[in-house]
Amino acid sequence: MKLKFIVAGVLAAASLSAYAGDQVLDITADGNTHTFNAVVGNGILSGGLDEIILGGLGAGKYNIGLSITGQKLTFNALTSNLNAQLGESFSAGGLKFFGVEYSGVGPFKLQLFGTAQAGANYSGTYTVSAVPEPASYGMLLGGLGLLGFMARRRSAKKAA
C-alpha cells in the first residue's frame, strides 16, 4: 500500500512539472502494472523526449509491455538505454511488447520521442516481468520426467 502511495505521489509531482522540460518518472518496477500520464506543451514532447526510469530491477532478462492512449500527439520512437531503438512510429493507443537484458548497473530508462500539438496529453500503463532462465525449464522438464518414471514404476509394481 505504501508503494502505491509513493508511486501516486511521484506521478502527481511529475504531471505538475510537465511543462518545465523533459519529464522523468522514477518508478520502482515490481512486476505489477503501473500507470503514467503527462500533459505536453506546443511542439515536441516536453523538450524532445519523456523518460520513464525503472528502478529496483536486478540483473536479468525482462519482458516489457507498454500501452499508451492520448490526444493530439504522435510518438516517433521508443528507445531504452539498454537496447537502443525498440520501436518506431506507433500512434497513441498502440500496444508494444519488447524484451531487454539488464546488467543491473545504472538506471533502466524507457524514452518516448514524438511530436504534440497544443493541449496534447497522454497516459498509459506498462508492465515489467522477468523472463525465466532456460535452466528453469530444464528443471521443470526433468521433474516431470521423474514423476512419470515413478508413476510408471508404481503401476508396473502393482501389475506384477
Chimera marker file (.cmm) of the C-alpha trace (Angstrom):
<marker_set name="trace">
<marker id="1" x="0.000" y="0.000" z="0.000" r="1" g="1" b="0" radius="0.5"/>
<marker id="2" x="2.857" y="2.348" z="0.836" r="1" g="1" b="0" radius="0.5"/>
<marker id="3" x="4.407" y="1.712" z="-2.605" r="1" g="1" b="0" radius="0.5"/>
<marker id="4" x="1.182" y="2.707" z="-4.363" r="1" g="1" b="0" radius="0.5"/>
<marker id="5" x="1.037" y="5.918" z="-2.336" r="1" g="1" b="0" radius="0.5"/>
<marker id="6" x="4.655" y="6.758" z="-3.233" r="1" g="1" b="0" radius="0.5"/>
<marker id="7" x="4.075" y="5.976" z="-6.927" r="1" g="1" b="0" radius="0.5"/>
<marker id="8" x="0.932" y="8.127" z="-6.936" r="1" g="1" b="0" radius="0.5"/>
<marker id="9" x="2.874" y="10.993" z="-5.350" r="1" g="1" b="0" radius="0.5"/>
<marker id="10" x="5.676" y="10.712" z="-7.899" r="1" g="1" b="0" radius="0.5"/>
<marker id="11" x="3.191" y="10.644" z="-10.772" r="1" g="1" b="0" radius="0.5"/>
<marker id="12" x="1.310" y="13.642" z="-9.399" r="1" g="1" b="0" radius="0.5"/>
<marker id="13" x="4.523" y="15.618" z="-8.949" r="1" g="1" b="0" radius="0.5"/>
<marker id="14" x="5.727" y="14.686" z="-12.439" r="1" g="1" b="0" radius="0.5"/>
<marker id="15" x="2.463" y="15.745" z="-14.079" r="1" g="1" b="0" radius="0.5"/>
<marker id="16" x="2.584" y="19.147" z="-12.377" r="1" g="1" b="0" radius="0.5"/>
<marker id="17" x="6.017" y="19.907" z="-13.809" r="1" g="1" b="0" radius="0.5"/>
<marker id="18" x="5.453" y="18.536" z="-17.326" r="1" g="1" b="0" radius="0.5"/>
<marker id="19" x="5.882" y="21.962" z="-18.951" r="1" g="1" b="0" radius="0.5"/>
<marker id="20" x="9.343" y="22.533" z="-17.472" r="1" g="1" b="0" radius="0.5"/>
<marker id="21" x="11.405" y="20.375" z="-19.846" r="1" g="1" b="0" radius="0.5"/>
<marker id="22" x="11.884" y="16.641" z="-20.104" r="1" g="1" b="0" radius="0.5"/>
<marker id="23" x="9.516" y="14.636" z="-17.993" r="1" g="1" b="0" radius="0.5"/>
<marker id="24" x="11.127" y="11.924" z="-15.896" r="1" g="1" b="0" radius="0.5"/>
<marker id="25" x="9.028" y="9.409" z="-13.985" r="1" g="1" b="0" radius="0.5"/>
<marker id="26" x="11.085" y="7.468" z="-11.456" r="1" g="1" b="0" radius="0.5"/>
<marker id="27" x="9.190" y="4.285" z="-10.601" r="1" g="1" b="0" radius="0.5"/>
<marker id="28" x="10.184" y="1.008" z="-8.972" r="1" g="1" b="0" radius="0.5"/>
<marker id="29" x="9.397" y="-1.960" z="-11.211" r="1" g="1" b="0" radius="0.5"/>
<marker id="30" x="7.952" y="-4.709" z="-9.030" r="1" g="1" b="0" radius="0.5"/>
<marker id="31" x="6.199" y="-6.867" z="-11.628" r="1" g="1" b="0" radius="0.5"/>
<marker id="32" x="2.888" y="-5.019" z="-11.282" r="1" g="1" b="0" radius="0.5"/>
<marker id="33" x="1.251" y="-2.784" z="-13.865" r="1" g="1" b="0" radius="0.5"/>
<marker id="34" x="1.998" y="0.904" z="-13.339" r="1" g="1" b="0" radius="0.5"/>
<marker id="35" x="0.378" y="3.948" z="-14.918" r="1" g="1" b="0" radius="0.5"/>
<marker id="36" x="1.858" y="7.234" z="-16.047" r="1" g="1" b="0" radius="0.5"/>
<marker id="37" x="0.474" y="10.438" z="-17.539" r="1" g="1" b="0" radius="0.5"/>
<marker id="38" x="1.683" y="13.734" z="-18.950" r="1" g="1" b="0" radius="0.5"/>
<marker id="39" x="0.425" y="16.996" z="-20.373" r="1" g="1" b="0" radius="0.5"/>
<marker id="40" x="2.702" y="18.472" z="-23.013" r="1" g="1" b="0" radius="0.5"/>
<marker id="41" x="3.005" y="21.958" z="-24.488" r="1" g="1" b="0" radius="0.5"/>
<marker id="42" x="3.361" y="23.107" z="-28.093" r="1" g="1" b="0" radius="0.5"/>
<marker id="43" x="5.739" y="21.323" z="-30.433" r="1" g="1" b="0" radius="0.5"/>
<marker id="44" x="7.787" y="18.355" z="-29.365" r="1" g="1" b="0" radius="0.5"/>
<marker id="45" x="7.049" y="16.290" z="-26.279" r="1" g="1" b="0" radius="0.5"/>
<marker id="46" x="8.366" y="18.164" z="-23.238" r="1" g="1" b="0" radius="0.5"/>
<marker id="47" x="11.641" y="19.212" z="-24.852" r="1" g="1" b="0" radius="0.5"/>
<marker id="48" x="12.056" y="16.235" z="-27.184" r="1" g="1" b="0" radius="0.5"/>
<marker id="49" x="11.644" y="13.182" z="-25.039" r="1" g="1" b="0" radius="0.5"/>
<marker id="50" x="9.901" y="11.868" z="-21.978" r="1" g="1" b="0" radius="0.5"/>
<marker id="51" x="11.600" y="9.253" z="-19.818" r="1" g="1" b="0" radius="0.5"/>
<marker id="52" x="10.302" y="6.545" z="-17.552" r="1" g="1" b="0" radius="0.5"/>
<marker id="53" x="13.085" y="5.400" z="-15.222" r="1" g="1" b="0" radius="0.5"/>
<marker id="54" x="12.578" y="1.933" z="-13.754" r="1" g="1" b="0" radius="0.5"/>
<marker id="55" x="14.383" y="1.169" z="-10.517" r="1" g="1" b="0" radius="0.5"/>
<marker id="56" x="14.532" y="-1.966" z="-8.411" r="1" g="1" b="0" radius="0.5"/>
<marker id="57" x="15.358" y="-4.375" z="-11.229" r="1" g="1" b="0" radius="0.5"/>
<marker id="58" x="18.049" y="-6.985" z="-10.707" r="1" g="1" b="0" radius="0.5"/>
<marker id="59" x="20.273" y="-8.256" z="-13.500" r="1" g="1" b="0" radius="0.5"/>
<marker id="60" x="18.378" y="-10.475" z="-15.931" r="1" g="1" b="0" radius="0.5"/>
<marker id="61" x="16.065" y="-10.592" z="-18.929" r="1" g="1" b="0" radius="0.5"/>
<marker id="62" x="12.704" y="-8.821" z="-18.824" r="1" g="1" b="0" radius="0.5"/>
<marker id="63" x="9.597" y="-8.546" z="-20.982" r="1" g="1" b="0" radius="0.5"/>
<marker id="64" x="8.030" y="-5.098" z="-21.009" r="1" g="1" b="0" radius="0.5"/>
<marker id="65" x="4.523" y="-4.268" z="-22.208" r="1" g="1" b="0" radius="0.5"/>
<marker id="66" x="3.606" y="-0.645" z="-22.918" r="1" g="1" b="0" radius="0.5"/>
<marker id="67" x="0.170" y="0.731" z="-23.783" r="1" g="1" b="0" radius="0.5"/>
<marker id="68" x="-0.371" y="4.442" z="-24.477" r="1" g="1" b="0" radius="0.5"/>
<marker id="69" x="-3.507" y="6.484" z="-25.124" r="1" g="1" b="0" radius="0.5"/>
<marker id="70" x="-3.619" y="10.193" z="-25.803" r="1" g="1" b="0" radius="0.5"/>
<marker id="71" x="-4.797" y="13.155" z="-27.820" r="1" g="1" b="0" radius="0.5"/>
<marker id="72" x="-3.121" y="15.428" z="-30.371" r="1" g="1" b="0" radius="0.5"/>
<marker id="73" x="0.229" y="13.638" z="-30.478" r="1" g="1" b="0" radius="0.5"/>
<marker id="74" x="2.273" y="11.031" z="-32.298" r="1" g="1" b="0" radius="0.5"/>
<marker id="75" x="5.163" y="9.011" z="-30.917" r="1" g="1" b="0" radius="0.5"/>
<marker id="76" x="8.040" y="8.674" z="-33.366" r="1" g="1" b="0" radius="0.5"/>
<marker id="77" x="10.216" y="6.251" z="-31.428" r="1" g="1" b="0" radius="0.5"/>
<marker id="78" x="10.552" y="4.273" z="-28.245" r="1" g="1" b="0" radius="0.5"/>
<marker id="79" x="14.081" y="3.618" z="-27.059" r="1" g="1" b="0" radius="0.5"/>
<marker id="80" x="15.844" y="2.363" z="-23.983" r="1" g="1" b="0" radius="0.5"/>
<marker id="81" x="19.340" y="2.998" z="-22.723" r="1" g="1" b="0" radius="0.5"/>
<marker id="82" x="19.945" y="-0.765" z="-22.912" r="1" g="1" b="0" radius="0.5"/>
<marker id="83" x="18.727" y="-1.812" z="-26.369" r="1" g="1" b="0" radius="0.5"/>
<marker id="84" x="18.779" y="1.495" z="-28.279" r="1" g="1" b="0" radius="0.5"/>
<marker id="85" x="15.818" y="1.574" z="-30.710" r="1" g="1" b="0" radius="0.5"/>
<marker id="86" x="12.879" y="-0.558" z="-29.569" r="1" g="1" b="0" radius="0.5"/>
<marker id="87" x="10.159" y="0.610" z="-31.915" r="1" g="1" b="0" radius="0.5"/>
<marker id="88" x="9.244" y="3.270" z="-34.438" r="1" g="1" b="0" radius="0.5"/>
<marker id="89" x="6.125" y="5.220" z="-35.387" r="1" g="1" b="0" radius="0.5"/>
<marker id="90" x="3.441" y="3.840" z="-33.162" r="1" g="1" b="0" radius="0.5"/>
<marker id="91" x="0.445" y="6.065" z="-32.618" r="1" g="1" b="0" radius="0.5"/>
<marker id="92" x="-1.187" y="6.718" z="-29.280" r="1" g="1" b="0" radius="0.5"/>
<marker id="93" x="-3.198" y="3.680" z="-28.308" r="1" g="1" b="0" radius="0.5"/>
<marker id="94" x="-0.604" y="1.252" z="-29.622" r="1" g="1" b="0" radius="0.5"/>
<marker id="95" x="0.434" y="-1.708" z="-27.529" r="1" g="1" b="0" radius="0.5"/>
<marker id="96" x="4.126" y="-2.514" z="-27.520" r="1" g="1" b="0" radius="0.5"/>
<marker id="97" x="5.911" y="-5.559" z="-26.123" r="1" g="1" b="0" radius="0.5"/>
<marker id="98" x="9.649" y="-5.986" z="-26.155" r="1" g="1" b="0" radius="0.5"/>
<marker id="99" x="12.398" y="-7.807" z="-24.319" r="1" g="1" b="0" radius="0.5"/>
<marker id="100" x="15.502" y="-6.342" z="-22.750" r="1" g="1" b="0" radius="0.5"/>
<marker id="101" x="18.518" y="-7.744" z="-20.980" r="1" g="1" b="0" radius="0.5"/>
<marker id="102" x="19.572" y="-5.661" z="-17.999" r="1" g="1" b="0" radius="0.5"/>
<marker id="103" x="23.025" y="-5.934" z="-16.414" r="1" g="1" b="0" radius="0.5"/>
<marker id="104" x="21.856" y="-4.431" z="-13.127" r="1" g="1" b="0" radius="0.5"/>
<marker id="105" x="24.263" y="-1.490" z="-13.475" r="1" g="1" b="0" radius="0.5"/>
<marker id="106" x="22.833" y="2.029" z="-13.738" r="1" g="1" b="0" radius="0.5"/>
<marker id="107" x="19.218" y="3.009" z="-14.209" r="1" g="1" b="0" radius="0.5"/>
<marker id="108" x="16.974" y="1.433" z="-16.822" r="1" g="1" b="0" radius="0.5"/>
<marker id="109" x="15.187" y="4.080" z="-18.890" r="1" g="1" b="0" radius="0.5"/>
<marker id="110" x="12.376" y="3.983" z="-21.426" r="1" g="1" b="0" radius="0.5"/>
<marker id="111" x="12.470" y="7.080" z="-23.633" r="1" g="1" b="0" radius="0.5"/>
<marker id="112" x="9.459" y="8.278" z="-25.635" r="1" g="1" b="0" radius="0.5"/>
<marker id="113" x="10.115" y="10.582" z="-28.606" r="1" g="1" b="0" radius="0.5"/>
<marker id="114" x="7.388" y="12.346" z="-30.541" r="1" g="1" b="0" radius="0.5"/>
<marker id="115" x="5.520" y="15.479" z="-31.526" r="1" g="1" b="0" radius="0.5"/>
<marker id="116" x="2.481" y="17.083" z="-29.957" r="1" g="1" b="0" radius="0.5"/>
<marker id="117" x="0.057" y="19.899" z="-30.667" r="1" g="1" b="0" radius="0.5"/>
<marker id="118" x="-1.125" y="22.479" z="-28.139" r="1" g="1" b="0" radius="0.5"/>
<marker id="119" x="-3.102" y="20.866" z="-25.338" r="1" g="1" b="0" radius="0.5"/>
<marker id="120" x="-1.846" y="17.359" z="-26.049" r="1" g="1" b="0" radius="0.5"/>
<marker id="121" x="-1.815" y="14.794" z="-23.285" r="1" g="1" b="0" radius="0.5"/>
<marker id="122" x="-1.176" y="11.109" z="-22.931" r="1" g="1" b="0" radius="0.5"/>
<marker id="123" x="-1.347" y="8.379" z="-20.364" r="1" g="1" b="0" radius="0.5"/>
<marker id="124" x="-0.545" y="4.729" z="-20.328" r="1" g="1" b="0" radius="0.5"/>
<marker id="125" x="0.442" y="1.635" z="-18.459" r="1" g="1" b="0" radius="0.5"/>
<marker id="126" x="3.471" y="-0.575" z="-18.501" r="1" g="1" b="0" radius="0.5"/>
<marker id="127" x="4.253" y="-3.977" z="-17.065" r="1" g="1" b="0" radius="0.5"/>
<marker id="128" x="7.683" y="-5.426" z="-16.360" r="1" g="1" b="0" radius="0.5"/>
<marker id="129" x="8.040" y="-9.190" z="-15.909" r="1" g="1" b="0" radius="0.5"/>
<marker id="130" x="11.106" y="-11.385" z="-15.590" r="1" g="1" b="0" radius="0.5"/>
<marker id="131" x="11.855" y="-13.934" z="-18.309" r="1" g="1" b="0" radius="0.5"/>
<marker id="132" x="12.575" y="-17.403" z="-16.869" r="1" g="1" b="0" radius="0.5"/>
<marker id="133" x="16.065" y="-18.756" z="-17.439" r="1" g="1" b="0" radius="0.5"/>
<marker id="134" x="16.424" y="-21.831" z="-19.692" r="1" g="1" b="0" radius="0.5"/>
<marker id="135" x="17.663" y="-23.789" z="-16.653" r="1" g="1" b="0" radius="0.5"/>
<marker id="136" x="14.241" y="-23.301" z="-15.048" r="1" g="1" b="0" radius="0.5"/>
<marker id="137" x="12.566" y="-25.031" z="-17.981" r="1" g="1" b="0" radius="0.5"/>
<marker id="138" x="15.148" y="-27.823" z="-17.850" r="1" g="1" b="0" radius="0.5"/>
<marker id="139" x="14.476" y="-28.420" z="-14.169" r="1" g="1" b="0" radius="0.5"/>
<marker id="140" x="10.716" y="-28.400" z="-14.810" r="1" g="1" b="0" radius="0.5"/>
<marker id="141" x="11.008" y="-30.992" z="-17.588" r="1" g="1" b="0" radius="0.5"/>
<marker id="142" x="13.399" y="-33.100" z="-15.504" r="1" g="1" b="0" radius="0.5"/>
<marker id="143" x="10.963" y="-33.067" z="-12.581" r="1" g="1" b="0" radius="0.5"/>
<marker id="144" x="8.052" y="-34.051" z="-14.812" r="1" g="1" b="0" radius="0.5"/>
<marker id="145" x="10.167" y="-36.886" z="-16.236" r="1" g="1" b="0" radius="0.5"/>
<marker id="146" x="10.930" y="-38.171" z="-12.734" r="1" g="1" b="0" radius="0.5"/>
<marker id="147" x="7.239" y="-38.034" z="-11.806" r="1" g="1" b="0" radius="0.5"/>
<marker id="148" x="6.364" y="-40.004" z="-14.939" r="1" g="1" b="0" radius="0.5"/>
<marker id="149" x="9.075" y="-42.581" z="-14.168" r="1" g="1" b="0" radius="0.5"/>
<marker id="150" x="7.803" y="-43.009" z="-10.589" r="1" g="1" b="0" radius="0.5"/>
<marker id="151" x="4.176" y="-43.368" z="-11.759" r="1" g="1" b="0" radius="0.5"/>
<marker id="152" x="5.146" y="-45.982" z="-14.354" r="1" g="1" b="0" radius="0.5"/>
<marker id="153" x="7.233" y="-47.875" z="-11.816" r="1" g="1" b="0" radius="0.5"/>
<marker id="154" x="4.337" y="-47.969" z="-9.327" r="1" g="1" b="0" radius="0.5"/>
<marker id="155" x="1.852" y="-49.149" z="-11.948" r="1" g="1" b="0" radius="0.5"/>
<marker id="156" x="4.285" y="-51.888" z="-13.090" r="1" g="1" b="0" radius="0.5"/>
<marker id="157" x="4.792" y="-52.958" z="-9.464" r="1" g="1" b="0" radius="0.5"/>
<marker id="158" x="1.016" y="-53.264" z="-8.912" r="1" g="1" b="0" radius="0.5"/>
<marker id="159" x="0.592" y="-55.305" z="-12.107" r="1" g="1" b="0" radius="0.5"/>
<marker id="160" x="3.272" y="-57.788" z="-11.045" r="1" g="1" b="0" radius="0.5"/>
<link id1="1" id2="2" r="1" g="1" b="0" radius="0.2"/>
<link id1="2" id2="3" r="1" g="1" b="0" radius="0.2"/>
<link id1="3" id2="4" r="1" g="1" b="0" radius="0.2"/>
<link id1="4" id2="5" r="1" g="1" b="0" radius="0.2"/>
<link id1="5" id2="6" r="1" g="1" b="0" radius="0.2"/>
<link id1="6" id2="7" r="1" g="1" b="0" radius="0.2"/>
<link id1="7" id2="8" r="1" g="1" b="0" radius="0.2"/>
<link id1="8" id2="9" r="1" g="1" b="0" radius="0.2"/>
<link id1="9" id2="10" r="1" g="1" b="0" radius="0.2"/>
<link id1="10" id2="11" r="1" g="1" b="0" radius="0.2"/>
<link id1="11" id2="12" r="1" g="1" b="0" radius="0.2"/>
<link id1="12" id2="13" r="1" g="1" b="0" radius="0.2"/>
<link id1="13" id2="14" r="1" g="1" b="0" radius="0.2"/>
<link id1="14" id2="15" r="1" g="1" b="0" radius="0.2"/>
<link id1="15" id2="16" r="1" g="1" b="0" radius="0.2"/>
<link id1="16" id2="17" r="1" g="1" b="0" radius="0.2"/>
<link id1="17" id2="18" r="1" g="1" b="0" radius="0.2"/>
<link id1="18" id2="19" r="1" g="1" b="0" radius="0.2"/>
<link id1="19" id2="20" r="1" g="1" b="0" radius="0.2"/>
<link id1="20" id2="21" r="1" g="1" b="0" radius="0.2"/>
<link id1="21" id2="22" r="1" g="1" b="0" radius="0.2"/>
<link id1="22" id2="23" r="1" g="1" b="0" radius="0.2"/>
<link id1="23" id2="24" r="1" g="1" b="0" radius="0.2"/>
<link id1="24" id2="25" r="1" g="1" b="0" radius="0.2"/>
<link id1="25" id2="26" r="1" g="1" b="0" radius="0.2"/>
<link id1="26" id2="27" r="1" g="1" b="0" radius="0.2"/>
<link id1="27" id2="28" r="1" g="1" b="0" radius="0.2"/>
<link id1="28" id2="29" r="1" g="1" b="0" radius="0.2"/>
<link id1="29" id2="30" r="1" g="1" b="0" radius="0.2"/>
<link id1="30" id2="31" r="1" g="1" b="0" radius="0.2"/>
<link id1="31" id2="32" r="1" g="1" b="0" radius="0.2"/>
<link id1="32" id2="33" r="1" g="1" b="0" radius="0.2"/>
<link id1="33" id2="34" r="1" g="1" b="0" radius="0.2"/>
<link id1="34" id2="35" r="1" g="1" b="0" radius="0.2"/>
<link id1="35" id2="36" r="1" g="1" b="0" radius="0.2"/>
<link id1="36" id2="37" r="1" g="1" b="0" radius="0.2"/>
<link id1="37" id2="38" r="1" g="1" b="0" radius="0.2"/>
<link id1="38" id2="39" r="1" g="1" b="0" radius="0.2"/>
<link id1="39" id2="40" r="1" g="1" b="0" radius="0.2"/>
<link id1="40" id2="41" r="1" g="1" b="0" radius="0.2"/>
<link id1="41" id2="42" r="1" g="1" b="0" radius="0.2"/>
<link id1="42" id2="43" r="1" g="1" b="0" radius="0.2"/>
<link id1="43" id2="44" r="1" g="1" b="0" radius="0.2"/>
<link id1="44" id2="45" r="1" g="1" b="0" radius="0.2"/>
<link id1="45" id2="46" r="1" g="1" b="0" radius="0.2"/>
<link id1="46" id2="47" r="1" g="1" b="0" radius="0.2"/>
<link id1="47" id2="48" r="1" g="1" b="0" radius="0.2"/>
<link id1="48" id2="49" r="1" g="1" b="0" radius="0.2"/>
<link id1="49" id2="50" r="1" g="1" b="0" radius="0.2"/>
<link id1="50" id2="51" r="1" g="1" b="0" radius="0.2"/>
<link id1="51" id2="52" r="1" g="1" b="0" radius="0.2"/>
<link id1="52" id2="53" r="1" g="1" b="0" radius="0.2"/>
<link id1="53" id2="54" r="1" g="1" b="0" radius="0.2"/>
<link id1="54" id2="55" r="1" g="1" b="0" radius="0.2"/>
<link id1="55" id2="56" r="1" g="1" b="0" radius="0.2"/>
<link id1="56" id2="57" r="1" g="1" b="0" radius="0.2"/>
<link id1="57" id2="58" r="1" g="1" b="0" radius="0.2"/>
<link id1="58" id2="59" r="1" g="1" b="0" radius="0.2"/>
<link id1="59" id2="60" r="1" g="1" b="0" radius="0.2"/>
<link id1="60" id2="61" r="1" g="1" b="0" radius="0.2"/>
<link id1="61" id2="62" r="1" g="1" b="0" radius="0.2"/>
<link id1="62" id2="63" r="1" g="1" b="0" radius="0.2"/>
<link id1="63" id2="64" r="1" g="1" b="0" radius="0.2"/>
<link id1="64" id2="65" r="1" g="1" b="0" radius="0.2"/>
<link id1="65" id2="66" r="1" g="1" b="0" radius="0.2"/>
<link id1="66" id2="67" r="1" g="1" b="0" radius="0.2"/>
<link id1="67" id2="68" r="1" g="1" b="0" radius="0.2"/>
<link id1="68" id2="69" r="1" g="1" b="0" radius="0.2"/>
<link id1="69" id2="70" r="1" g="1" b="0" radius="0.2"/>
<link id1="70" id2="71" r="1" g="1" b="0" radius="0.2"/>
<link id1="71" id2="72" r="1" g="1" b="0" radius="0.2"/>
<link id1="72" id2="73" r="1" g="1" b="0" radius="0.2"/>
<link id1="73" id2="74" r="1" g="1" b="0" radius="0.2"/>
<link id1="74" id2="75" r="1" g="1" b="0" radius="0.2"/>
<link id1="75" id2="76" r="1" g="1" b="0" radius="0.2"/>
<link id1="76" id2="77" r="1" g="1" b="0" radius="0.2"/>
<link id1="77" id2="78" r="1" g="1" b="0" radius="0.2"/>
<link id1="78" id2="79" r="1" g="1" b="0" radius="0.2"/>
<link id1="79" id2="80" r="1" g="1" b="0" radius="0.2"/>
<link id1="80" id2="81" r="1" g="1" b="0" radius="0.2"/>
<link id1="81" id2="82" r="1" g="1" b="0" radius="0.2"/>
<link id1="82" id2="83" r="1" g="1" b="0" radius="0.2"/>
<link id1="83" id2="84" r="1" g="1" b="0" radius="0.2"/>
<link id1="84" id2="85" r="1" g="1" b="0" radius="0.2"/>
<link id1="85" id2="86" r="1" g="1" b="0" radius="0.2"/>
<link id1="86" id2="87" r="1" g="1" b="0" radius="0.2"/>
<link id1="87" id2="88" r="1" g="1" b="0" radius="0.2"/>
<link id1="88" id2="89" r="1" g="1" b="0" radius="0.2"/>
<link id1="89" id2="90" r="1" g="1" b="0" radius="0.2"/>
<link id1="90" id2="91" r="1" g="1" b="0" radius="0.2"/>
<link id1="91" id2="92" r="1" g="1" b="0" radius="0.2"/>
<link id1="92" id2="93" r="1" g="1" b="0" radius="0.2"/>
<link id1="93" id2="94" r="1" g="1" b="0" radius="0.2"/>
<link id1="94" id2="95" r="1" g="1" b="0" radius="0.2"/>
<link id1="95" id2="96" r="1" g="1" b="0" radius="0.2"/>
<link id1="96" id2="97" r="1" g="1" b="0" radius="0.2"/>
<link id1="97" id2="98" r="1" g="1" b="0" radius="0.2"/>
<link id1="98" id2="99" r="1" g="1" b="0" radius="0.2"/>
<link id1="99" id2="100" r="1" g="1" b="0" radius="0.2"/>
<link id1="100" id2="101" r="1" g="1" b="0" radius="0.2"/>
<link id1="101" id2="102" r="1" g="1" b="0" radius="0.2"/>
<link id1="102" id2="103" r="1" g="1" b="0" radius="0.2"/>
<link id1="103" id2="104" r="1" g="1" b="0" radius="0.2"/>
<link id1="104" id2="105" r="1" g="1" b="0" radius="0.2"/>
<link id1="105" id2="106" r="1" g="1" b="0" radius="0.2"/>
<link id1="106" id2="107" r="1" g="1" b="0" radius="0.2"/>
<link id1="107" id2="108" r="1" g="1" b="0" radius="0.2"/>
<link id1="108" id2="109" r="1" g="1" b="0" radius="0.2"/>
<link id1="109" id2="110" r="1" g="1" b="0" radius="0.2"/>
<link id1="110" id2="111" r="1" g="1" b="0" radius="0.2"/>
<link id1="111" id2="112" r="1" g="1" b="0" radius="0.2"/>
<link id1="112" id2="113" r="1" g="1" b="0" radius="0.2"/>
<link id1="113" id2="114" r="1" g="1" b="0" radius="0.2"/>
<link id1="114" id2="115" r="1" g="1" b="0" radius="0.2"/>
<link id1="115" id2="116" r="1" g="1" b="0" radius="0.2"/>
<link id1="116" id2="117" r="1" g="1" b="0" radius="0.2"/>
<link id1="117" id2="118" r="1" g="1" b="0" radius="0.2"/>
<link id1="118" id2="119" r="1" g="1" b="0" radius="0.2"/>
<link id1="119" id2="120" r="1" g="1" b="0" radius="0.2"/>
<link id1="120" id2="121" r="1" g="1" b="0" radius="0.2"/>
<link id1="121" id2="122" r="1" g="1" b="0" radius="0.2"/>
<link id1="122" id2="123" r="1" g="1" b="0" radius="0.2"/>
<link id1="123" id2="124" r="1" g="1" b="0" radius="0.2"/>
<link id1="124" id2="125" r="1" g="1" b="0" radius="0.2"/>
<link id1="125" id2="126" r="1" g="1" b="0" radius="0.2"/>
<link id1="126" id2="127" r="1" g="1" b="0" radius="0.2"/>
<link id1="127" id2="128" r="1" g="1" b="0" radius="0.2"/>
<link id1="128" id2="129" r="1" g="1" b="0" radius="0.2"/>
<link id1="129" id2="130" r="1" g="1" b="0" radius="0.2"/>
<link id1="130" id2="131" r="1" g="1" b="0" radius="0.2"/>
<link id1="131" id2="132" r="1" g="1" b="0" radius="0.2"/>
<link id1="132" id2="133" r="1" g="1" b="0" radius="0.2"/>
<link id1="133" id2="134" r="1" g="1" b="0" radius="0.2"/>
<link id1="134" id2="135" r="1" g="1" b="0" radius="0.2"/>
<link id1="135" id2="136" r="1" g="1" b="0" radius="0.2"/>
<link id1="136" id2="137" r="1" g="1" b="0" radius="0.2"/>
<link id1="137" id2="138" r="1" g="1" b="0" radius="0.2"/>
<link id1="138" id2="139" r="1" g="1" b="0" radius="0.2"/>
<link id1="139" id2="140" r="1" g="1" b="0" radius="0.2"/>
<link id1="140" id2="141" r="1" g="1" b="0" radius="0.2"/>
<link id1="141" id2="142" r="1" g="1" b="0" radius="0.2"/>
<link id1="142" id2="143" r="1" g="1" b="0" radius="0.2"/>
<link id1="143" id2="144" r="1" g="1" b="0" radius="0.2"/>
<link id1="144" id2="145" r="1" g="1" b="0" radius="0.2"/>
<link id1="145" id2="146" r="1" g="1" b="0" radius="0.2"/>
<link id1="146" id2="147" r="1" g="1" b="0" radius="0.2"/>
<link id1="147" id2="148" r="1" g="1" b="0" radius="0.2"/>
<link id1="148" id2="149" r="1" g="1" b="0" radius="0.2"/>
<link id1="149" id2="150" r="1" g="1" b="0" radius="0.2"/>
<link id1="150" id2="151" r="1" g="1" b="0" radius="0.2"/>
<link id1="151" id2="152" r="1" g="1" b="0" radius="0.2"/>
<link id1="152" id2="153" r="1" g="1" b="0" radius="0.2"/>
<link id1="153" id2="154" r="1" g="1" b="0" radius="0.2"/>
<link id1="154" id2="155" r="1" g="1" b="0" radius="0.2"/>
<link id1="155" id2="156" r="1" g="1" b="0" radius="0.2"/>
<link id1="156" id2="157" r="1" g="1" b="0" radius="0.2"/>
<link id1="157" id2="158" r="1" g="1" b="0" radius="0.2"/>
<link id1="158" id2="159" r="1" g="1" b="0" radius="0.2"/>
<link id1="159" id2="160" r="1" g="1" b="0" radius="0.2"/>
</marker_set>
